[in-house]
Amino acid sequence: MKSIGMGNSDPVANYGPLNPPNLRMKPMTIGTTTQFFLDDLFFLECDGMTLEMNPALKAGPVLKPEHAWEAYRIEPSAVLEDDGIYKMWTLGIARYEGVPGKVACPCCNKGNEGRQLLCRSCGWPLPGIEWVCRELYHKGFFTSADGIRWERPELGLMDYHGSRANNFFPFTGANCVAAINPAGSPAERFMAISSKGGKLYLSVSPDGIRWTMKPQPVLPFTADTNNQILYDPATRRYVALLRGFPNRRTIVRCEVESLDQTPWPFAARERKLDHTGCIYVTDELETALDIDAGDMPLPSLDINHLSATRYADGVWLGFPGLFRKYPGSVDRRGRETHRYFARGNDGVFETQLAVSRDGRTWSRPDRRPYVGNGLYGEPDGGLIMVVPGMIRRGDEVFQYYLGCRTTHGVFDPDGVQEGGTVFRLVQQKDRFIAATAGPRGGRFLTPLLWHDGKQLELNIDCQGLGEAFVQIRDAEGRPVGGFTREDCDPVDLNHLRHTVTWKGRSDLSFLAGTPVRLEFFMRSARLFTFAFAG
């Protein structure tokens, strides 16, 4: 939790006028839009306040393996709403049947039992990566009317063991992290980043099912895991968020004006192909999110993915998986030779909350888990990975994550243990980060605000013992008559929308177009958002 002005102030004290330098600050125009506490933007003055992340609530599994093509694992890659229909894109992984006899590893050439999928010496797939991607990996499409019950529509597009009665869709690339392109033509309503031949391409689709890869690569690199492209209407530009590898995992970004722009801008470097025949992004692109001094000093700690969403104007939310790799080549079970693609790649994720106001500068004001792991051995006790995208249902927000019993480096589709399930999370409307005061109280004062609303609404949780008061100050720092802290009716209990009153009065229309400051006095309370409602 980020502490701001941790003093011993009395939250009911009536503070004096502001210092003259603060009076000359340019007012912020907020109109009637909801304002979020992502950082210290609204803390012109404060004491005894912290920024506190609000963890999501687990709501149980929504998708479990039902068919042979997904018997080992269902990995969600994206979820979104499209004209009232909820859609999810997944990667289904089948179990490996194996072949009789001995098989030589195509990577290290050592012999293995043909019934196993991975080389016990180096962890490489014995049938080869291309075969695994073609025969074991199947991209699936799901729909839902409520975000809870999901259906597998029979798309009839791809064959599986002689039948097209499945929900497969053709897509070139590791994962289909689909996003809606509001600036695109009907033929390019959906967009996604895909990889081919060690390069990154853009794929587009009219329906999220039938995809076309654009002919020219956008970057001469490859990038692993859930790479994203999102449209930012504020800048009218497309923002790509990719995984970089500057000797470890991190998140890099790139902006372009058009999906037809090639190549994307990058810093040229002298690079050589690695042992996989690819070049991964390192420092050619701008860093969006990385580990820093606020993280635990753990060896090999990095960021595996971001899973970003543009939640509202000026509100970007990301759910990064911080990857703590286990040392050496011994995993949680004590095995030494199970690695998938590379040794030393076992470990666990911790999902945190990252925030940004522009999609460029990201921070993590509270480093606690946004969603916690289940008990080890439970269906989500090993690995948790939150998927990009959200579904809004009334006053709730649904999110989804892959939950596995096993940790990151354990990949056993030739085994018998359940591999992965899709789980649902529930978050209350707009409640991601709160300006929080403890039992001893806190107080903060906003910069000058220019609004055109009629009343002040708060998304606030005071529980049973907490309370809050609001005082309005003019541009000179003087309390507005009738709207002082003493006039304010106490705010208590738990509200998604609470209209503040001052001796029963709530009408603030006479202050519309006039710069004012809000002064909050809080005790045992969490304030998530405020807005001058129209």
Secondary structure, DSSP 8 states (H G I E B T S, - for coil): -EEES-----TT-------HHHHTS--EEEET--EE-SSSTT-SEEESEEEEE---EEEEEEE---SGGGSSEEEEEEEEEETTEEEEEEEEE------SSEEE-TTT--EEETT-SB-TTT--BTT-HHHIIIIIEEEEEEEESSSSSEE------S-BTTB--S-B----SS----EE-TTS-GGGSEEEEEEETTEEEEEEESSSSS-EE-SS-SBSSB--S--EEEEETTTTEEEEEEEE-SSS-EEEEEEES-TT--S-----------TTS--B-SSSSEEEE---TTS---TTEEEEE--EEEEETTEEEE--EEEEE-STT--TTS-SS--SSSTT--EEEEE--EEESSSSSEE-S--S-SB----TTSTTSSEEEE-S--EEETTEEEEEEEEESS-TT---TTSSS--BEEEEEEEETT-SEEEEE-TT-EEEE---EEE--SEEEEEEE-TTT-EEEEEEE-TTS-B-TT-STTTB--B-SEEEEEE--BTTB---GGGTTS-BEEEEEEESEEEEEEEEE-
